[in-house]
């Protein structure tokens, strides 16, 4: 019995972008200001993460398997045992993984961001506290994949002949053909996780 098995495994492109945890704690205080004074406290506290990923995958798998135990002849004999053939097993397995992106962005403000306060200000003074605190995450993921799988399997145990014999004892026996194809494509599997605390 002929056994032919082929396996093609395509390891796709893997891109993982991870941003470290960011922590900030900024304080601003107008403290013990003089009379008739003008005091201004400004806090600009922010976290920004920009992640851009671009992936391209071009996969082309062409597999052709041909197995033949047929086409046997036993002709022009006085006594012949005939023709006995068969038993072909052929299989192809194609697995393609492409553009598996993992993007993880974590922004942690452990200190609670910016803080501002006015404390012990002078008479007739003008005290201003301005706090701008924010978190911003921009994630852009672009994926493109072209996958072309062509599989052709041909197995033959037939076309056996036992002709023009005086005695063909067993005649012609044939059979047992098994062919299997497994094609598995996993493309453009993007996982984006943004955590802001």
C-alpha positions as CSV (number, residue, x, y, z in Angstrom):
1,X,0.0,0.0,0.0
2,X,1.4,3.4,-1.0
3,X,1.2,6.0,1.7
4,X,2.0,9.6,0.8
5,X,1.5,12.4,3.3
6,X,2.5,16.0,3.0
7,X,2.3,18.7,5.6
8,X,2.9,22.3,5.1
9,X,2.9,24.6,8.1
10,X,3.3,28.3,7.5
11,X,4.2,30.3,10.5
12,X,2.7,33.7,10.1
13,X,4.0,37.1,11.1
14,X,3.6,38.0,14.7
15,X,3.8,41.5,15.9
16,X,3.2,42.4,19.6
17,X,3.4,46.0,20.7
18,X,3.2,46.6,24.4
19,X,3.4,50.0,26.1
20,X,4.7,50.1,29.7
21,X,2.5,51.2,32.5
22,X,2.7,55.0,33.0
23,X,2.3,56.7,36.3
24,X,2.1,60.4,37.1
25,X,1.3,62.5,40.1
26,X,1.6,66.3,39.7
27,X,0.6,68.8,42.4
28,X,0.3,72.5,42.2
29,X,-0.4,74.8,45.2
30,X,-0.8,78.5,45.7
31,X,0.3,78.8,49.3
32,X,0.8,81.8,51.5
33,X,0.2,84.4,48.9
34,X,0.5,88.1,49.6
35,X,-2.2,90.7,49.7
36,X,-3.5,92.0,46.4
37,X,-1.4,89.4,44.6
38,X,-2.3,87.5,41.5
39,X,-1.3,83.8,41.6
40,X,-1.8,81.2,39.0
41,X,-1.1,77.5,39.2
42,X,-1.3,75.4,36.0
43,X,-1.0,71.7,35.9
44,X,-1.0,69.9,32.5
45,X,-0.8,66.2,33.1
46,X,-1.5,63.6,30.5
47,X,-0.6,60.3,29.1
48,X,-0.5,59.5,25.4
49,X,0.2,56.3,23.5
50,X,0.3,56.0,19.7
51,X,0.6,52.5,18.2
52,X,0.5,51.8,14.5
53,X,0.8,48.3,13.1
54,X,0.7,47.4,9.4
55,X,1.0,43.7,8.3
56,X,0.9,42.2,4.8
57,X,0.9,38.5,4.1
58,X,0.9,36.7,0.8
59,X,0.7,33.0,1.0
60,X,0.5,30.7,-2.1
61,X,0.5,26.9,-1.6
62,X,0.3,24.6,-4.5
63,X,0.3,20.9,-3.8
64,X,-0.2,18.1,-6.3
65,X,0.0,14.4,-5.4
66,X,-0.6,11.6,-7.9
67,X,-0.3,7.9,-6.9
68,X,-1.0,5.1,-9.3
69,X,-0.9,1.3,-8.8
70,X,-3.3,0.6,-11.6
71,X,-2.9,0.0,-15.3
72,X,-1.6,-3.6,-14.8
73,X,-2.1,-6.2,-17.4
74,X,-1.8,-10.0,-17.6
75,X,-2.6,-10.9,-21.1
76,X,-1.9,-13.7,-23.6
77,X,-1.1,-16.4,-21.0
78,X,-2.2,-20.0,-20.8
79,X,-2.7,-19.9,-17.0
80,X,-2.4,-16.7,-15.0
81,X,-3.2,-15.7,-11.5
82,X,-4.9,-12.6,-12.7
83,X,-4.2,-9.1,-11.4
84,X,-4.4,-8.0,-7.8
85,X,-3.6,-4.5,-6.9
86,X,-4.9,-1.7,-4.7
87,X,-4.2,0.2,-1.6
88,X,-3.3,3.9,-2.0
89,X,-3.4,6.4,0.9
90,X,-2.6,10.1,0.2
91,X,-3.1,13.1,2.4
92,X,-2.3,16.8,2.4
93,X,-2.5,19.1,5.3
94,X,-2.0,22.9,4.9
95,X,-2.0,25.2,7.9
96,X,-1.4,28.9,7.4
97,X,-1.2,31.5,10.2
98,X,-0.7,35.1,9.1
99,X,-1.1,38.5,10.6
100,X,-1.6,37.6,14.2
101,X,-1.3,40.9,16.0
102,X,-1.4,41.5,19.7
103,X,-1.4,45.1,20.8
104,X,-1.6,45.9,24.5
105,X,-1.6,49.4,25.8
106,X,-1.8,50.0,29.6
107,X,-1.9,53.5,31.1
108,X,-2.0,53.6,34.9
109,X,-2.3,56.9,36.8
110,X,-1.3,55.7,40.2
111,X,-1.1,59.1,41.8
112,X,-4.6,60.1,40.6
113,X,-3.3,62.6,38.1
114,X,-2.8,66.4,38.7
115,X,-3.9,68.2,41.8
116,X,-4.1,71.8,42.6
117,X,-5.1,73.9,45.6
118,X,-5.1,77.4,47.1
119,X,-3.9,77.5,50.7
120,X,-3.5,80.5,53.0
121,X,-4.0,83.2,50.4
122,X,-3.6,86.9,51.1
123,X,-6.4,89.4,51.3
124,X,-7.8,90.7,48.1
125,X,-5.6,88.3,46.2
126,X,-6.6,86.5,43.0
127,X,-5.6,82.8,43.0
128,X,-6.3,80.5,40.1
129,X,-5.7,76.8,39.8
130,X,-6.0,75.1,36.4
131,X,-5.7,71.4,36.1
132,X,-5.8,69.5,32.8
133,X,-5.4,65.8,33.2
134,X,-6.2,63.1,30.6
135,X,-5.3,59.9,29.0
136,X,-5.2,59.3,25.3
137,X,-4.5,56.1,23.3
138,X,-4.5,55.9,19.5
139,X,-4.2,52.4,18.1
140,X,-4.3,51.8,14.3
141,X,-4.1,48.3,13.0
142,X,-4.0,47.5,9.3
143,X,-3.9,44.0,8.0
144,X,-4.0,42.5,4.6
145,X,-3.7,38.9,3.6
146,X,-3.9,37.1,0.2
147,X,-4.1,33.3,0.6
148,X,-4.3,30.9,-2.4
149,X,-4.3,27.2,-1.7
150,X,-4.5,24.8,-4.7
151,X,-4.5,21.1,-3.8
152,X,-4.9,18.4,-6.4
153,X,-4.8,14.7,-5.5
154,X,-5.2,11.9,-8.0
155,X,-5.1,8.2,-6.9
156,X,-5.8,5.3,-9.2
157,X,-5.8,1.6,-8.7
158,X,-8.0,0.8,-11.6
159,X,-7.6,0.0,-15.3
160,X,-6.2,-3.4,-14.7
161,X,-6.6,-6.1,-17.4
162,X,-6.5,-9.8,-17.6
163,X,-7.4,-10.5,-21.3
164,X,-6.8,-13.2,-23.8
165,X,-5.7,-15.9,-21.3
166,X,-6.8,-19.5,-21.3
167,X,-7.2,-19.5,-17.6
168,X,-7.3,-16.3,-15.5
169,X,-7.7,-17.8,-12.0
170,X,-8.4,-14.8,-9.8
171,X,-9.5,-12.4,-12.4
172,X,-8.9,-8.7,-11.6
173,X,-9.0,-7.4,-8.1
174,X,-8.5,-3.8,-7.1
175,X,-9.6,-1.2,-4.6
176,X,-8.6,0.6,-1.4
177,X,-8.1,4.2,-2.3
178,X,-8.0,6.8,0.5
179,X,-7.4,10.5,-0.1
180,X,-7.7,13.3,2.5
181,X,-7.2,17.0,2.3
182,X,-7.2,19.4,5.3
183,X,-6.8,23.1,4.6
184,X,-6.8,25.6,7.6
185,X,-6.2,29.3,7.2
186,X,-6.2,31.8,10.0
187,X,-5.4,35.3,8.9
188,X,-5.9,38.8,10.2
189,X,-6.5,37.8,13.8
190,X,-6.0,41.1,15.6
191,X,-6.3,41.5,19.3
192,X,-6.3,45.1,20.7
193,X,-6.5,45.7,24.4
194,X,-6.4,49.2,25.9
195,X,-6.4,49.7,29.7
196,X,-6.6,53.1,31.3
197,X,-6.7,53.3,35.1
